[in-house]
Amino acid sequence: MNVEEARIGRLRALFAQGAARAGRDVEVDIGDDAAVLAPSLGRDVLSVDAHVEGVHFRRAWLTMRELGTRAATAALSDLAAMGAEPRAVLLSLALPAEVDEDQLDALALGVRDACDEVGARVIGGNLARASELSIHTTVLGRMSETPLTRRGALAGHGVYVTGTLGAAALGLAALVEGRTDPALAPFVTRWRRPRARISEGRRLVEIASAAIDVSDGLALDLARLADASGVGLELDLVELPTERDFASAAALLGRDPVALALRGGEDYELAFTAPESIALARLATRIGVVVPQRGLRATGSGGAAIAVAGFDHFGR
């Protein structure tokens, strides 16, 4: 048996251990030319995401298991933004020669960890050799309801976000600068181990008018939602939710906490619009309002425009 076939066998056995916790609707599993799923009742929701060494991560910054979880979570977050229930995952790995079997197992275990958390299952993929490590994750979800999209925000609706903002960006800044201050450690962990807000997305299907996951930065992602809906947004920057001690930790690196919360990215929280509701207070933080006039503006500052910036793969 050649090395590639042996590795496929290892992955098949590893991912099969998570199969009992996921759906039993896989008719053809890992090891054939393609996977086959039983027909789904409702809509199929698909997305793909890439994690490329030197662009999204450096191997020195996290373990291989953390890397696998992080890569799968980034893809699963897109399903959360649509309100879909994860069903299956396809995993394409490009591996440098120095990645050995133990490292491959750890990477796959990290992917399985992310899948187990949301009830999905890896059903196939591809292996290739490359000079840099890259992980391409395709996710398949399902839902019987109408999916959430970036379109649908209406003037007068509130703007909300789950969880907290800026923590992952602060953690990444600490890693880039090689800082190991204890006060920065929780934020590094937040970058290494994000969560896909699947359960929150499922709850939002019947509540939200539009939604997007915060992957490239709140300002940039909300600008995309506003453009798709043909509206504007006014944000109260004082209300942006952050972790405890976030401002003091940001000061250790000379970073503006508001800028990190607005433009940091990789939070994988859900930003959404919805009619005002007391029930939403238990799910998310209200950070603004939808207005008819296009653009992003800050309230309480004479309507000053918010610079729309965030992660840009092709920006200078």
N, C-alpha and C positions, 0 to 999 in steps of 0.2 A: 504493500500500500504506500503511495507517495505521501509526501508531507501534507499537501493540500487536502487530500481525502481524509487523512488522519485528523487534521484539524476540524474538518467539517463533522466528522464523527464525534469528536469531543464536544463541539458546540451543540450538536443534536442531543446528546445525552444531558448536557447541562441545562439546556432550555426545556427539555422534557420534564425536568423536575419541577418546573413552575407551571406546567400545563394543567394540573389538577385544580389550581386556583383560578384559572382563566376559563374561557368558554370551551365547550366541547364540540364546536361546530367546524373543526378543521378536518376536511376530507382527505387532503394530501398535504403532508407535513414536510419538514426539512429533509432534503436528500434527493428530491426530484428536480426537474427543470423549472417547475413553478409550484407554488402552493395553491391549494384550492380550498375555499371556504364555502360552507353551506349558504344557500340564499339567505339574505338578511331581511327581516321584517322592518321596513322603514327605509330611511336614507343612509347611504354610505357616505362618510366624510373622510377625505384623504388629505394628507400633507406630507412634506418632506423637509428635512433640515440637515445641515452639514456642520460638522465640527472639525476644523482643519488645524493641524499643529502649526504654530507660528502666527496664526490669525486669531483663533478663538482660545488657545491655551498654550502653555508650555508644560512639558511633561514634569519638569521639576516642581511645578506648583501644586500637584495633586497626585494621589495614587491612581493606579489604573482602574481600580474599582470605582473610585469617585468620578473618574473621567467617563466611564460607561454610564453611570447614573446621570451625570450631568448632560451628556449628549442625548440620551433618550428622553430626559425630562424636557429639554428644549423643544423637541418635536412634539411631545405629548401636550405641551402647553398650548399649541395651536388648536388641538381638539378641545381643550378647555374653553378657549375663547369662542368657539362655535357652539358650545353647550353639548358636545357630543360625548358619548360613552366609549372609551377606548375598547377596541376589539382585538387588533392584531398589529404586529410590528415586523417590518422587513429591515434587515441590518446589513449594510455594505461596508466592509472594512478594508482599507488600504494600509498594509502593515510594512514598516521598515524591517530589514533583515534581522536587526538586533532584538526585536520583540519575540520573546520565547514563549513556550507553552504555558508557563505559570502566569506570565503577564497577560496572555490572551485569555486564559481562564478568568483572571481577575477583572479584565475589561468586560467580558461577557456576564460575569456575576453582577457587575454594576448595572448593566442594562436590564438584567433580570430583576434586580431589586426595584428599579423604577417601574417595570411592568407589573410586578407583583403588587405594588402599592395601589395601582389603579385597575387591576383585574384584566390586564392585556397579556398577550402571549407572542413571543417571537416565533414566526412560522417559516422563516427562510431569509435568504440574502445572498451575499457574494463575498468572496475573499480575493484580494489581489495584493501584489507586492508593490511598494512605492518607496520613494526616498523620505517621505514624511508621513506621519500617522494621520489618517483622516477617517472619520466615522460619518456615514450618511445613513440617516434613519428615516424610513417611510412609515407613517402611522395610518391606520385605518380605524375609523370610529363608526358608530351607528347612532341613529336617533329616529324616533317616530315623529317628533315635533318639527316645526320649521326652525332651521338653524339660525343662530344669532349671526349677524354680519356687522360690518362697519357702517352699513347704511341703515337709517331708521331713526337717528337722533332727531328730536323735535325741540323747537324753541320752548323754553320753560321747564324742560326736563332737568333733573339734577345730573351732575357729573360725579362719579364715584370711583374708588379704587379699593381693591382688597389689600389686606396685609399692610406692609410698610415699603417705603421707597428708599433707594440710594444705598442700602446696606451692601449689596453685591458690588456696586461700583467702588465703594470705599474699600472693601476687601481686596478687589483687584488692584487698586492703587497701592495698597500695602504690599501686595505680592510683587508688583513691578518695582517698587522701591526697596525691596528686600527687608521690610520692617517686620520685626517680631514682637512688638510691644504687646503685652497682655491685653491692653484695652482694645487692640485691633483684632484680636483673635476671633471674637464672635462674628465679625464682618467677613473675615477670610472664610470662615465656615459657611457663611451664607452664600458666598460666591461658589464655593466648592460643591455645596449640596442644596441646590434649589429644589422647589417643589412645584409640580404642575397642579394648578387649582381646578382639578376635575370636578370635585363635588360642588364647589362654588359655581362653576360654569353650568352644571346641571340645574342648580337652583335658579340661575339667572334666566333660563330659557323662557320661563313664564313671567319674568319681571322686567328684564332689560329691553330697551329699544334698539341698542347698538352696543357692540363690545369689541375689544381688541386685547391681546396680551401685551404686557409691557416687556419687550425684549430689547428694543433699540433705544429706549429712553422715553419717559412719560411724555415730554413735550412733542417729540417726533411722532410717537405712536398716536397720541391724541390728535395731532394735526392730520394724520392719515384718516382717522375716524371722521373728523369734522369735514374734511374735503369730500369723503365718500358720501356723507349725509347732506352736503350743501349748506352747512351751518357754521357758526362760530362758537367758541367756548370762552367763558370768563372763569379764570381759576383764582381761588383764594390761596395764595402761596403759604399763608400762615397755617392753613389746615392740612398741608401735605403730611401724611402720616410717616413717621420715622421711628427707628428703634430707640430704646432708652440709651442715653449717653452718646447718641449719634453725633450731635454737634461737637461735643468735646473730643470725640475720637477723630472727627474730620479735622479739627484744629491741629491735631498732632502731625498731620500731613500738610497743613496749610491749605486745606481744601474748603471751599464754600459749601456748606451743607445743603443749601437750597439748590445750588447748581447740580450737586450730585443727585438730589432727589428728582430734579426735573429732567436731567439729561444723561444720567449714569447708565441706565440700561441693565439688562440681564436680571431684573427682579422676577420676571415671570409671574407677576401679579396680573389681575384682570382689571382693566379700566373700562368703564361702561357708563351709559346714560340710562336713566329710568325716571318714570314719574315719581314725585316726592312720596316717600313712604316711611313710616316709623319702623317698619319691619327691616328695612335696609340697614338701619343703624347696627344691627347685630351681625351683618355680613360684610359691610364695607364702610369706608369713610367718605362723607360728602366733601368734595373739594372744589365744586364750582357749579356753573349753570350753563345750559345751552342757550345761545342767543342767535337771532337771525343774521346779524352781520358777520361776514366771514372773518377768520383769523383767530389767533390765540391771544388773549389779553389777561392782564392781572387786575383783579379787583382791588380797590383801596389805594390805587396809585395813579388815579386819573386815566385809567384804561390803557396803561402802557403796554405795548406789544411784548409778548414773550418770544424770545428768540427760539425759532424752531431748529433744534440741533440735537444730534444723537449719533449713534454708531452708523457709519456709512462705509460699506465694503470698498467702494470705489472713489471715495472722497480723498482729497489731498490733505 
